[in-house]
Amino acid sequence: MEQFAAIDLGSNSFHLVVAREEEHALTVIDRERNMVRLAAGLDEEGLLTEEASERALECLARFGQRLRGLEPENVRVVGTNALRKANNSRQFIAMAEHALGFSIEIISGVEEARLVYLGAAQTLQGDRGRRMVIDIGGGSTEIIIGDKSDPVYLESISIGCVSSSERFFPAGEYDQKQMRRAILAAQLELEPYIVPFKSLAAEDMIGTSGTARAIANVLGENDWSETGITRDGLDTLVKKILKAGSLAKLKLNGLSVERRPVFAGGVAVMSAIFNSLDIEFMRVSDGSLREGALHDLIGRVRSKDRRAVTVLELMKRHHIDLDQGQRVRETTLALFRQVKQQGLLKRERRLLSWAAQLHEIGLMIAHNQHHRHGAYVLQNMDLPGFSRQEQGALSIMVRQHRRKFHPELIEDSVYVRSEALSLMTRLLRLAVLLNRGRMPIEIPEIQLSLEDMQLMILEISAAWLDDHPLTEADLEQEVEMLAATGHELRIVRT
């Protein structure tokens, strides 16, 4: 029985879930949770402090020991708001991947929302109509409306239990004025989304993740709610927090020691959500981001990759020439197969394939500088299924598929494997040149080899080049452009 694992690098806690697939169903066989408080480790310059990094790396080393022996394709690790915000996240990711032994993705808020909904949908019992799923994390809150397993509207809002607690209760003191300010600040963040949320008329309100479960647990343990979270129970909880007056005196049945420092901020955010959306009752789901990442991962393994669907949707929506995209894709992958032994990964083959299909997406704006337009679109759109690193790699390859080659853009990108991205970009450039005619011509058998990551040798039929002088001229120009950046391309006529 094959094992799969997902890790959620949340702004407050890191979560690991391991499951095995049995008769097309998942059985969870292990769970781990560590309160790392990554968001609390961001300094005034937006950098993760050494102390916060050490906490995170120690946790990841333990997780890595548990996952030892699993195939890389069977593990998905996602980072959320704190890593999106950290200005030194690239450096941290490099250390974290070394400690863990697996690659780490930083996902957008909207992708986080999609995975949260997917995780909740897998664990909910009964269909009670249109759902609103609310996930209050450490640094952001995801709110999703959907029908059964399909999200209809997704938002990620910059409020969370850690950020709210640090901003309004930094000394661990609770008074009515600060609580009121915390609730109003959260309502202010929610205000732009109230109309679309209400217009979609959700009937089933669902809370997920740590804050919702902690609130529901406290309400149940103290008999302030029979089940889930109620408005009356939430109001009672706010009064009890204010009565305690401080973190040191906050002792509630069902509230863990680890959750206590960020509990007041989480309650403030939940109160704001209840007030703004006129919620009276919310049930709580066990499924969340990590479960969603796990199910999404299995979809990738079973050839149901959401990223592939996203690419096809983009091609149709932006009227990309499907035939030309397919020709460039086939040539690119043929070149990839000849150099994959140079340390390129399976996942990089997929990225290169998608870049080939999308390389002309910028034509929807204008032909002039369409490589730049395409790069901007891919960098800034919400692309379901893709991580920030993957979007960055796609954007770089599309930006550099023609004209001058800029190695500095690759070095400065969020994609950690710079040498691999440089090689993939040069492969795409060659494939585009070889398909310059935009017609189904027969490209001769090509031999591509690498002396090192800087030198490529392309062996190609002399007779074919004589019949395609424009392509030969393009290849000669490519030799000159790459040479100007310290890369070498040799064209050998055979």
C-alpha positions in Angstrom: 0.0 0.0 0.0 1.5 3.3 -1.1 2.0 6.0 1.4 1.5 9.8 0.9 2.3 12.7 3.1 1.5 16.4 3.3 3.1 19.1 5.5 1.4 22.5 6.2 4.0 25.1 7.2 1.5 27.4 8.8 2.2 30.8 10.3 1.4 29.4 13.8 1.8 25.6 13.6 3.5 23.1 11.4 1.4 20.0 10.6 2.3 16.7 9.2 -0.2 14.0 8.0 0.7 10.6 6.5 -1.8 8.4 4.9 -2.0 5.2 2.8 -4.3 4.5 -0.1 -6.6 1.5 0.4 -9.1 0.7 -2.4 -9.1 4.3 -3.6 -9.7 5.7 -0.1 -7.2 7.4 2.2 -6.5 6.1 5.7 -4.5 8.4 7.9 -1.8 6.5 9.7 0.2 9.3 11.4 -0.2 12.9 12.4 2.3 15.4 14.0 1.8 19.0 15.0 4.4 21.5 16.3 3.6 25.1 17.5 6.4 26.9 15.7 4.9 30.5 15.6 6.7 31.4 12.4 4.7 34.6 12.0 5.8 35.8 15.4 9.4 35.5 14.2 9.1 38.2 11.6 11.1 41.3 12.6 10.4 44.9 11.7 12.2 44.5 8.3 10.1 41.5 7.4 12.9 39.0 8.0 12.6 35.7 9.8 14.7 35.9 12.9 17.4 33.3 13.7 15.4 32.1 16.7 12.2 31.5 14.6 14.2 29.8 11.9 15.9 27.5 14.4 12.5 26.4 15.8 11.2 25.7 12.3 14.3 23.8 11.2 14.3 21.6 14.3 10.7 20.7 13.6 11.4 20.0 10.0 14.3 17.7 10.8 12.0 15.6 13.0 9.4 15.5 10.2 12.1 14.5 7.8 13.0 11.6 9.9 9.4 10.3 9.9 9.2 10.7 6.1 12.5 9.0 5.3 12.1 6.4 2.6 9.0 8.0 0.9 9.3 8.9 -2.8 9.6 12.7 -3.4 6.6 12.6 -5.7 4.5 11.3 -2.8 5.2 14.2 -0.5 3.9 17.7 -0.7 5.1 20.6 1.6 3.3 23.9 1.4 4.2 27.2 3.1 1.6 29.9 3.8 1.3 33.5 4.9 4.5 33.9 7.0 6.7 32.5 4.2 4.8 34.6 1.7 5.7 37.7 3.7 9.2 36.9 4.8 11.8 38.9 2.8 14.4 36.2 3.4 12.1 33.2 2.6 14.3 32.1 -0.3 17.3 31.6 2.0 15.1 29.9 4.6 13.6 27.6 2.1 17.1 26.4 1.0 17.9 25.5 4.7 14.5 24.0 5.3 14.6 21.7 2.3 18.0 20.5 3.5 16.7 19.8 7.0 13.5 18.1 5.7 14.9 16.3 2.7 12.0 17.3 0.4 11.1 20.3 -1.7 8.9 23.1 -0.3 6.4 25.2 -2.1 5.2 28.6 -1.1 1.6 28.9 -2.2 -0.6 32.0 -2.8 -3.5 32.9 -0.5 -6.0 31.9 -3.2 -4.2 28.5 -3.7 -4.2 28.1 0.1 -8.0 28.8 0.1 -8.5 26.2 -2.7 -6.7 23.5 -0.7 -8.5 24.4 2.5 -11.8 23.9 0.8 -10.7 20.6 -0.8 -9.6 19.3 2.6 -12.8 20.4 4.3 -15.0 18.9 1.5 -13.3 15.5 1.9 -14.3 15.2 5.5 -17.7 16.8 5.7 -20.7 14.5 6.3 -24.0 15.3 4.6 -24.9 17.9 2.0 -26.6 20.9 3.7 -26.5 23.2 0.6 -24.0 25.8 -0.4 -21.0 25.9 1.9 -18.9 28.7 3.3 -15.6 27.4 4.7 -13.6 29.7 7.0 -10.0 29.0 8.0 -8.5 31.4 10.5 -4.7 30.8 10.4 -1.8 32.6 12.1 -1.4 35.4 9.5 -4.3 35.1 7.1 -7.9 34.0 7.0 -9.2 32.0 4.0 -13.0 32.2 3.2 -14.3 30.0 0.4 -17.8 29.5 -0.9 -18.6 26.3 -2.8 -21.0 23.7 -3.9 -20.1 20.2 -2.7 -16.5 19.6 -3.8 -16.3 22.7 -6.1 -15.2 26.1 -4.8 -17.2 29.0 -6.4 -15.5 32.0 -4.7 -12.2 32.2 -2.9 -10.5 34.9 -0.8 -7.5 35.2 1.4 -7.6 38.1 3.8 -4.6 39.4 5.8 -5.9 38.8 9.3 -5.0 35.9 11.6 -4.8 34.8 15.2 -1.1 35.6 15.5 -1.1 38.9 13.8 -4.2 40.1 15.7 -2.8 38.9 19.1 0.5 40.7 18.4 -1.1 43.9 17.3 -3.8 44.3 19.9 -2.6 42.2 22.9 1.2 42.4 22.7 1.7 42.4 26.4 -0.9 39.8 27.1 -3.3 42.2 28.6 -7.1 42.2 27.7 -9.5 45.1 28.1 -12.7 46.1 26.4 -11.2 48.9 24.4 -8.4 46.7 22.8 -10.9 43.8 22.1 -13.2 46.2 20.4 -10.4 47.6 18.3 -9.3 44.1 17.4 -12.8 43.1 16.2 -13.3 46.4 14.3 -9.9 46.0 12.6 -10.8 42.5 11.4 -14.2 43.8 10.2 -12.5 46.5 8.3 -10.4 43.9 6.5 -13.5 41.9 5.7 -15.6 44.9 4.5 -14.6 44.8 0.7 -15.8 41.1 0.5 -19.1 41.3 2.4 -21.3 41.9 -0.6 -20.0 39.0 -2.8 -20.0 36.7 0.2 -23.6 37.5 1.1 -24.8 37.5 -2.5 -23.7 33.9 -2.9 -26.1 32.9 -0.1 -24.2 30.1 1.7 -26.4 27.9 3.9 -23.8 25.8 5.7 -21.1 27.7 7.7 -18.0 25.6 8.4 -14.9 26.5 10.5 -11.7 24.6 10.0 -8.1 24.6 11.3 -6.7 25.4 14.8 -8.6 28.6 15.8 -12.1 27.2 14.9 -11.4 23.9 16.6 -10.0 25.6 19.7 -13.0 27.9 20.1 -15.5 25.0 19.5 -13.6 22.9 22.1 -13.7 25.6 24.8 -17.4 26.3 24.1 -18.2 22.6 24.4 -16.0 22.0 27.5 -17.7 24.8 29.4 -21.2 24.1 28.2 -21.5 27.4 26.4 -22.5 25.6 23.2 -23.9 22.1 22.6 -22.1 21.7 19.3 -19.9 23.9 17.0 -19.7 27.6 17.5 -22.7 29.8 18.2 -23.0 33.6 18.4 -24.1 33.4 22.0 -21.3 31.1 22.9 -18.8 33.4 21.2 -20.1 36.5 23.0 -19.8 34.6 26.3 -16.2 33.7 25.4 -15.3 37.3 24.7 -16.7 38.3 28.2 -14.7 35.5 29.9 -11.5 36.7 28.2 -12.1 40.3 29.3 -12.9 39.1 32.8 -9.6 37.3 33.0 -7.8 40.5 32.0 -4.5 38.9 31.1 -2.9 35.9 29.5 -1.5 34.9 32.8 -5.0 34.6 34.3 -6.7 33.2 31.2 -7.6 29.6 32.2 -10.5 28.0 30.3 -11.5 24.4 30.2 -10.5 22.9 26.9 -7.9 25.6 26.0 -4.4 24.1 25.6 -1.3 25.9 26.9 0.1 26.2 23.3 -3.0 27.9 22.0 -3.4 30.4 24.9 -1.0 33.1 23.6 -2.9 33.6 20.3 -6.4 32.7 21.5 -7.7 36.2 22.1 -6.7 37.4 18.7 -8.3 34.3 17.1 -11.6 35.0 19.0 -11.5 38.6 17.9 -11.2 37.6 14.2 -14.0 35.0 14.6 -16.3 37.5 16.3 -15.7 39.9 13.4 -16.6 37.2 10.9 -19.8 36.4 12.8 -20.7 40.1 13.0 -19.9 41.0 9.3 -21.5 37.9 7.8 -24.5 37.6 10.2 -23.6 34.1 11.2 -25.5 32.4 14.0 -24.0 28.9 13.9 -20.9 27.3 12.5 -20.0 23.7 12.5 -16.4 22.6 12.6 -14.6 20.3 10.1 -11.5 18.2 10.8 -10.3 18.6 7.2 -8.1 21.6 6.3 -5.1 22.7 4.3 -2.9 19.6 4.9 -5.8 17.2 4.0 -6.4 19.3 0.9 -2.8 19.2 -0.1 -2.8 15.4 0.5 -5.8 14.9 -1.8 -4.4 17.3 -4.4 -1.1 15.4 -4.3 -2.7 12.1 -5.0 -4.6 13.7 -7.9 -1.2 14.6 -9.4 0.1 11.1 -9.0 -3.1 9.6 -10.5 -2.9 11.9 -13.6 -5.5 14.4 -12.3 -3.2 17.3 -11.9 -5.0 20.6 -11.3 -2.0 22.5 -12.8 -2.5 20.7 -16.2 -6.2 21.8 -16.1 -5.2 25.4 -15.3 -2.8 25.4 -18.3 -5.5 24.2 -20.7 -7.9 26.8 -19.3 -5.4 29.5 -19.9 -4.7 28.4 -23.4 -8.4 28.4 -24.3 -9.2 31.6 -22.5 -6.4 33.6 -24.1 -6.7 32.0 -27.6 -3.2 30.6 -27.6 -2.3 28.8 -30.9 -2.7 25.2 -29.7 -0.9 23.6 -32.6 2.1 25.8 -32.2 2.2 25.3 -28.5 2.1 21.5 -29.1 4.9 21.7 -31.6 7.2 23.7 -29.3 6.2 21.4 -26.4 7.2 18.2 -28.3 10.5 19.7 -29.4 11.3 21.0 -25.9 10.7 17.6 -24.3 12.8 15.9 -27.0 15.7 18.1 -26.0 14.9 17.6 -22.3 15.2 13.8 -22.7 18.7 14.2 -24.1 20.0 16.2 -21.1 17.8 15.1 -18.2 20.8 13.1 -16.7 22.3 16.5 -15.9 20.3 16.6 -12.6 17.0 17.8 -13.9 13.9 16.6 -12.0 10.6 15.0 -13.1 8.7 18.0 -11.8 11.0 20.3 -13.9 10.0 18.3 -17.0 6.4 19.2 -16.3 7.2 22.9 -15.7 9.1 23.0 -19.0 6.2 21.4 -20.8 3.8 23.9 -19.5 6.1 26.8 -20.3 6.2 25.6 -23.9 2.5 25.5 -24.1 2.1 29.0 -22.6 5.1 30.8 -24.1 2.9 32.9 -26.4 0.3 33.9 -23.9 1.4 37.5 -24.1 0.1 37.8 -27.7 -3.3 38.4 -26.2 -2.0 41.9 -25.2 0.3 42.8 -28.1 2.8 41.1 -30.4 5.4 43.7 -29.6 7.2 42.6 -26.4 4.8 39.7 -26.0 7.4 37.8 -24.0 7.3 40.5 -21.4 3.5 40.7 -21.3 3.3 36.9 -21.0 5.8 36.9 -18.1 3.8 39.6 -16.2 0.5 37.7 -16.7 2.0 34.4 -15.4 3.7 36.0 -12.5 0.6 37.9 -11.2 -2.4 35.7 -12.1 -4.0 33.3 -9.7 -3.0 29.9 -11.1 -4.8 27.1 -9.3 -2.5 24.3 -8.4 0.8 26.2 -8.8 3.2 27.3 -6.1 4.9 30.7 -6.1 8.2 29.1 -7.1 6.5 27.3 -10.1 4.7 30.5 -11.2 8.1 32.3 -11.0 9.8 29.6 -13.1 7.0 29.7 -15.7 7.2 33.5 -15.8 11.0 33.5 -16.2 11.0 30.9 -19.0 8.2 32.8 -20.9 10.0 36.1 -20.4 13.2 34.7 -21.8 12.0 32.5 -24.6 13.1 35.1 -27.2 15.3 38.1 -27.6 18.1 38.7 -25.1 19.0 36.2 -22.4 19.2 37.6 -18.9 20.8 35.3 -16.4 20.4 37.8 -13.6 16.6 37.4 -13.7 17.1 33.7 -13.0 19.5 34.3 -10.2 17.0 36.8 -8.5 13.9 34.6 -9.0 12.1 32.7 -6.2 13.0 29.4 -7.9 15.9 28.0 -5.8 17.4 25.7 -8.5 18.9 28.5 -10.6 21.2 26.3 -12.8 18.2 24.0 -13.7 16.0 27.0 -14.5 18.8 28.4 -16.7 19.1 25.1 -18.6 15.3 24.8 -19.0 15.1 28.3 -20.4 17.8 27.7 -23.0 16.0 24.5 -24.0 12.8 26.4 -24.6 14.6 29.0 -26.6 16.0 26.4 -28.9 12.6 24.7 -29.3 11.0 28.0 -30.3 13.8 28.7 -32.9 13.4 25.3 -34.4 9.7 25.9 -34.9 10.0 29.4 -36.3 7.9 28.5 -39.3 4.8 27.8 -37.2 4.0 24.9 -39.6 4.0 21.2 -39.1 7.5 20.7 -40.6 9.6 17.6 -40.0 12.5 18.6 -37.7 15.5 16.4 -38.3 17.0 14.2 -35.6 18.9 16.4 -33.3 21.7 15.4 -30.9 22.0 17.8 -27.9 24.7 17.3 -25.3 26.1 19.2 -22.4 29.8 19.5 -21.6 28.8 21.3 -18.4 25.8 23.5 -17.4 27.3 26.4 -19.4 28.2 24.6 -22.7 25.6 23.1 -25.0 26.5 21.2 -28.3 23.8 20.9 -30.9 24.3 18.5 -33.7 21.9 19.0 -36.6 21.6 18.1 -40.3 23.5 20.4 -42.6 21.0 19.6 -45.4 18.1 20.6 -43.3 19.8 23.9 -42.3 20.5 24.6 -46.0 16.7 24.2 -46.6 15.9 26.5 -43.6 18.2 29.5 -43.8 16.1 31.7 -41.5 16.4 29.1 -38.8 20.1 28.8 -39.3 20.4 32.6 -39.0 18.4 32.5 -35.8 20.7 29.8 -34.4 23.8 31.8 -35.2 22.2 34.8 -33.5 21.4 32.7 -30.5 25.1 31.6 -30.3 26.1 35.3 -30.1 23.4 36.2 -27.5 24.3 33.4 -25.2 28.0 34.1 -25.6 27.4 37.6 -24.3 26.2 36.1 -21.0 29.0 33.6 -20.5 27.1 30.6 -22.0 28.2 28.7 -25.0 26.2 27.1 -27.8 28.0 25.2 -30.5 26.2 24.3 -33.7 27.7 21.2 -35.4 26.5 20.6 -39.0 26.3 16.8 -39.6 
